[in-house]
């Protein structure tokens, strides 16, 4: 089961900070999902993943639920 990081209702940079905190406490290779509402995640998370060696698996906007789902696999 994938872990969920809740960043709903938070504005930049808080979704990224929540993801970073989770990443620090989790082993490499773990896949997790960030639930967010700030459209800034479309810009911020790809850059964060590149800078930290993580894999951005997917970013999906669920318009009906008004949630953006970011799936990340942690690198080393």
C-alpha positions in Angstrom: 0.0 0.0 0.0 1.3 3.4 -0.9 1.7 6.1 1.8 -0.4 9.3 1.4 0.9 12.7 2.4 -1.9 15.1 3.0 -1.2 18.6 1.7 -4.8 19.6 0.9 -5.5 23.3 1.5 -1.8 24.1 1.9 -0.1 26.7 -0.3 3.5 26.7 -1.7 5.9 25.7 -0.3 4.1 23.7 2.4 3.1 20.7 0.1 6.8 20.3 -0.8 7.9 20.7 2.9 5.5 17.9 3.8 6.9 15.7 1.1 10.4 16.4 2.2 9.6 15.6 5.8 8.1 12.3 4.7 11.1 11.5 2.4 13.6 12.0 5.3 11.8 9.4 7.4 11.3 6.8 4.7 13.7 4.4 2.9 14.7 4.8 -0.8 12.6 3.0 -3.3 9.4 3.9 -1.4 6.5 5.2 -3.5 4.2 7.7 -2.0 1.4 10.0 -3.0 0.9 13.7 -2.1 -2.7 15.0 -2.2 -2.6 18.7 -2.8 -4.8 21.5 -4.0 -2.2 24.1 -4.9 -1.5 24.2 -8.6 2.1 25.2 -7.9 2.8 21.5 -7.4 2.9 21.1 -11.2 6.0 23.3 -11.2 7.5 22.6 -7.8 7.5 18.8 -7.6 9.2 18.0 -10.9 12.1 20.4 -9.9 12.3 18.9 -6.4 12.5 15.4 -7.7 15.2 16.3 -10.2 17.3 18.1 -7.5 17.0 15.2 -5.0 17.2 12.2 -7.2 13.6 11.1 -6.9 11.4 9.8 -9.7 8.2 11.8 -10.4 5.9 8.9 -11.4 2.8 10.9 -12.2 0.8 14.1 -11.5 -2.9 13.8 -12.0 -5.5 16.5 -11.4 -8.9 15.1 -10.3 -11.0 18.1 -11.1 -14.3 16.7 -9.7 -12.6 16.2 -6.3 -10.5 19.3 -6.7 -7.4 17.3 -5.7 -4.0 17.0 -7.4 -2.3 13.7 -6.8 1.5 13.6 -7.1 3.1 10.1 -7.1 6.8 10.0 -6.3 9.3 7.2 -5.9 12.2 8.0 -3.5 15.7 7.8 -4.9 18.9 7.2 -2.9 
